């Protein structure tokens, strides 16, 4: 599956789910949350995965929380 807000990689029985929005300090939107759910479900269904690591891209922040611009535009109500 192609993700817009995430990077997903499986290597050596480790699934790495990386929030890939470094310019927004990896703040999440509804799309990001949906993609994380799909990635983690995919890892859970893969018999080759023993561990899931959740991380953030860039070197400034793991995740700043919810993207306030997305929330201002209606957030989860959309």
C-alpha positions in Angstrom: 0.0 0.0 0.0 1.2 3.5 -0.8 1.0 6.0 2.1 1.0 9.8 1.9 1.8 10.7 5.5 3.8 7.6 6.5 6.8 5.5 5.6 6.3 1.7 6.1 9.1 -0.8 6.0 9.6 -4.4 7.1 13.1 -5.7 7.6 14.5 -8.4 9.9 11.0 -9.1 11.4 10.7 -5.4 12.4 7.9 -3.2 10.9 8.9 0.5 11.0 6.0 2.9 10.8 7.4 6.5 10.4 5.2 9.5 10.5 6.6 11.5 7.5 5.5 15.1 8.1 8.7 16.6 9.4 7.9 20.2 8.3 4.8 20.0 10.5 6.8 18.3 13.3 5.0 15.1 12.4 1.7 16.5 13.7 -1.1 14.1 12.6 -4.3 14.6 10.7 -7.2 12.3 10.2 -5.4 10.9 7.1 -2.3 10.2 9.2 -4.4 8.3 11.8 -6.2 6.2 9.2 -2.8 5.4 7.6 -1.3 4.4 11.0 -4.3 2.2 11.6 -3.8 0.4 8.3 -0.1 0.1 8.7 -0.4 -1.4 12.2 -3.1 -3.8 11.0 -0.9 -4.8 8.1 2.0 -5.5 10.4 -0.3 -7.5 12.8 -1.5 -9.7 9.9 2.1 -10.3 8.6 3.6 -13.5 10.0 7.0 -12.1 9.2 6.6 -9.2 11.6 7.5 -9.7 15.3 7.9 -6.1 16.4 6.4 -2.7 15.3 8.4 0.5 15.9 6.6 3.8 15.6 8.8 6.8 14.9 8.8 10.3 13.4 10.8 11.6 10.4 13.3 14.4 10.8 15.4 15.4 13.8 13.2 18.0 15.5 10.2 16.1 16.9 8.7 12.6 17.2 5.2 14.0 16.9 3.8 17.3 17.9 0.2 15.9 18.4 -2.8 16.9 16.3 -2.2 19.3 13.4 -3.9 22.5 14.6 -4.6 23.6 11.0 -6.4 20.4 10.3 -8.3 20.6 13.6 -9.2 24.3 12.8 -10.7 23.1 9.5 -13.0 20.6 11.2 -10.7 17.8 12.2 -12.5 14.5 12.8 -15.9 16.0 12.1 -15.1 15.6 8.4 
